[in-house]
Amino acid sequence: MNASVPTPATTSAETLRAALGGLLEGIPQKQASAAVERLIANYRGLTPTGTPVLRNRSDVAAYAAYRMPATFEAVRSALDGLAQAAPRWTPGTHVDVGGGTGSATWAVDATWGGPRTTTVLDWADPALVLGKELAAASFSPTLRAAEWRRAVIGTGLALPDADLVTVSYVLGELTPEARVAVVAEAARAGQAVVIVEPGTPEGYLRVREAREQLIAAGLRVAAPCPHDGTCPIEVGQDWCHFSTRVSRSSLHRQVKGGSLAYEDEKFSYVAATRFPVEPAAARITRRPQIRKGLVLLELCGPEGGDAPGLTRATVTKRHGDLYKAARDADWGQEWPPSQDG
């Protein structure tokens, strides 16, 4: 059996885990664990917003060990949605807003590779310092050449124009007023904007609000939505989110107190552009349910005419190749699968 060829994303993930290896050396386990607990509370929306989450080297090291692998995979999955909707587009410039230690920057590099000018903005100097150190350990000339710049993420933020602007796991740290200002500036500066938040009801609501704001600013949705219409989900009844599997290093397991070799990171996202895109015809919004002789797919897509809606598709053996594709389909993928997918 031939060995599988590593993808750029796999190589980047492995390089990132290797770079994270020595981060917690010299930091007492109790101190690192306390920082992780505070970070967990923040990402679950239980701490006040409007202030930087990463305050010192211990916080940053704990964050990188606890969050970077998961954030990298979530952002990479969101970028995949954009790349599938714009298969002939490659960003030549990238601005990462609130980029911290650079998870999204690594994810962009894993998605497109090639030469690119990258600027990472964050309000926490310790995060920028560590992010630059981690990037220096990569094999990517783009990552090593990235600019790491301090900026207050909130009202008054001024971004350079860029092909791609990413805002990942940031909006939850901001006041409502600052969220609106940051999304507005991202929409002004970026030809493409990708926003990622935790896959919680609160994270989904922040993404939903940002999505509406991006559409109002003249951008069109590339992913995950197959449309630019109002989200058909009834607020308070459900929320749109997806999942990606994250390999956990021994360091990651130590910090998070787990024993499994993997975990599933749930996230919500929107990707929108100022250029033409080819969104999915429909998107699988839940894990497919495989039954004897059939597969049940929960979909977001056109309902009847052009109106967006939530539907269920039943794919049976009589559908031939489509049935085989349904059995292999995963949560978050487009449906039906593209001919070249």
N, C-alpha and C positions, 0 to 999 in steps of 0.2 A: 504494500500500500504506500503510495507516494505521500511524503510529508506535505502538509499544507503550506502555501507560501504566505508569510506574514503580510498583513495589510498595513498601510501607513498608520491607520488608527491603532492597530495592535502594537506596532513598534513604538509609537508615541506613548501609549499607556504603559508599556513595560519600561521605557526609559524614564517616564515620570515616576513610577514606583521605585525604581533604582535611585533616582535623585532624592526621593523622600526618605531613603533608608536611614540616614544618620541624624535626622532632625531632632529627635527627642533626647539624644545623648546629652547628659549634663543637666537635664531638667527633671526634677523630682517627679515620680509617678503621680503623687497626690496632687501636685500643682497642675500637671498636665490634665489629669482627670477632672479637676475642678473647672478648668478652662473649657473642656469638652462639654461638661454638663451645662455651663452657661450658654455655649454655642447651640446645644440642642434646644434649650428653652427659647433662644432667639428664633431659630428656624421654625419652631412650632408656634411662633407668634405670641409668646408669653412674656416678652420683655418690652420695655418702652422703645419707641423708634426715634429716629432723628439724631442719633449719635453713632460714631464709628463702633463697629462690633470688635474689631481687632485693635487692642490697645497697646500691647507690648510684645516682645519676642516670644514669651511663653504662649500667649494667645495665638500668635501667628503660627508657631510650630504645631500647636495642638490643632489649629484649624487645618493646616496643610495635611497633617496625618489623618485627621478625621473626615475632612470634606473634599480635598482635591480630587481623589480618584472618582468619587461619586459625581461631583460637579463636572468634571471632565467628560464622563460618559453621558450625563444628561445633556450637556451643551452639544456634544458631538452628535447625539441623536437628533436634536433640534436642527443642527446645521445640515444633517443628512436630508431632512425634509426640505430645506431650502435648496440644497444641491439637486435633489430630484426634480423640483419644480423649475429649476433654472440650470439645466444640464450643460449649457454652453457658456455659462458665466463663471468667472473666477475673480475674486476680489484682489485688487492690487494694493489697496490700503485698508487698514483695519484699526478701529478705535475701540478699546475695551473699557467701558465705563464702570467704575467701581470694581476693577479687575482683580484687586487684592493680590494674591500670589500668582495669578496668571492662568487659572484653570481654563478659561474660555480661549485664551491665546493659544494654549497647547491644543485645544480642540479644533480651532480654526486651522492650525498648521497640519493637524492630522487629516482634516477633511479635504484641503486643497493643495497643501504643499507649495512648492515653487517660491520664487522671490516675492516679497511683499513688505510694505512698510507698516510696522505695527507700533501703536502707542497705547500703553496701559495707564489709566488714570485711577487713582485711589486717594482717599484722604488719610490713610494710615501709612506713615513712613516705614514702620517695621514690616508691613506686608510688601511694600514695594522693594525694600532691600532684599527680603528673602525670595521674592519672586524673581528678581534679577539673578540671584545666586542659583536658583533652580534652573532658570533658562540657560545659564552659562554651562550647565552640566549636560545640556541636550546636544544632539547631533545636528540640530537645525540651524543653519545660518540666519534664518529669519528670526527665530526665537532669541538667538544670542545677540542679534542686532536691535532688538526691540528697545523702545524708549519707555522708561518707567518714570512717570511724572506725578507729583503730588497735586491734587485738585480737590476742592470741596464739592462733593456730589450732592447737589440740591439746587435751590433757586439761584439763578445767576450763573449756572454752569454754561461754559462756552466751549463747544467742541470744534475741532478742525473738520472740514468736509472729508468724507471717507466713503469708499465703496461699501464698506460693511461696518456697522456699529452694533456691538453686543452689549447687553445689559443683563447679566445673569446673577440671580440670587442677591439682588440689590434693592429692589423696590420695597421689600419688607422692612428694610432698615430706615426707610424715609417716612416723613410726615406726608399726609395726603397732598398738601400743596407742593412739596418737593417732588413727589412722584410725577405729578402733572408736568412740572417744569422739566424734569429729566427726560420724560418721554417726548415732550414737545421738541426739545433740543436734539434728541436722537433722530426724530422724524425730519427735522430741518437739515441735519448734517449728513445723514446716511442715504445712500442709494438703496441699501438694504438694511433692515433693522431686525435683530433677533433678540427677543426678551424671554428669559427663562426664570421660573420661580418654582418653589417646592410644590409638589403635587398634592397639596392640601386644599380644602375648600377655600381658605383665605388666600393661598397662593393663586388658585384659579381665578378668584375674583379680581385680584390685582392684574393678572394677565388679560382677563376679559375687558377690564377698564382700559388698559393700555391698547388692546386691539381696537376698541372703538375709537380711541384717540388717534391711532395711526391711520385708520380708514378716513376719519374726518380731515386729516392732514393731507389726504390725497394719495396715500399708499394703497396698494392692493395686497391682499393676503395670499401668501405663497404656500404656507403650511402652518398648522396641520389642517386647517379648515379647507373644505373644497369650495368655499364661497366667501363673498364679502358681506353677506347678510347678517342679520342679528343672530347671535348664538341661540340655537333652539333649546338649550338646556334651561329648565326652570330653576332660578336661583333658590337655593335652600333645599332642593329636592335631589340634586346630583351635582357633580362637577367634572369638568373635562381634564383628564390627566393621563399620563402614559408611564411606562416603566422600562428601565434598562438594567441589565445585569452588570454588576461591578465585581471584578476579582479583588479579593482582599489579601494583602500581604500579611505577614506575621506581625509587622508593626501596626497595620490597620486593625487587626484583630485585638492586639494588645490595648490600643487606645479605646476601641469601642466595646471591649469586654465580651466579644463574641468568639465562637469557635468555628463557624462555618467558613469555607473557603470563598464564599461569595455572599452578596446581598443584592437586593433589588431596590434601586433608587427610583422613586416616583417623582414626576415633575410635570409642570404645565408650561406651555410655551406658545409663542406666536412668532412667525417670520413674515415680514411684509416688505414690499419692494416698490421702487418707482419705475421699474422697467417691466416689460411683459414677462409673465411666468405661465407655467402649465401646471396648475394645482391638480391634486388627485381628484378622480371622479367621485370617490367616496373614501372615508377613512374608518378603519376598524377601531372602535372606541373602547372595547373590552376584550379580555382574553377570549379567543374563539372556544366555543363549547363543542367538543367532539363527541358525537353519539354514534351508535351502531348504524353505519350506512349514511350518516349525514353530519353536517357541520353547521352550527348556528353562529352567525356573525352579527354583532351589533355595529351599526354603521351610522356615520354622520354624512349626509349627502343630500342631493336633490330629492324632494318628495313630490311625486307627481310631475309638476311642471318645473319651474326654476326655483321654487321656494325651498330653502334649506330645512332639513328635518332629520329626526332620528328614526331609523328604520331597522328592521331585522331581516336578514337574508338567510334562507335555508338552502344550503348547497348539498345535493345528494349525488349518489353514484351515477345517476343518469346524466349529470352535467360533465362527465368525462374528465378532461384535463383540469377543468375548473375545480372539480371536487378534490383532485390531488393537490392543487394549489391551496385550496381552503384548509386542508389538513396540515399543510406546512405554514400557513399564514400565522402572523403574530400580531399582538396588540400594537396599534400605532401605525401599521402598514397601510398603504393605499389599497383600494379594492375597486375593480378587479386589478390584479397585478399587471404592470406594464409589460409589453411584449418583449422589451429588452431587460426586464428586471429579473 
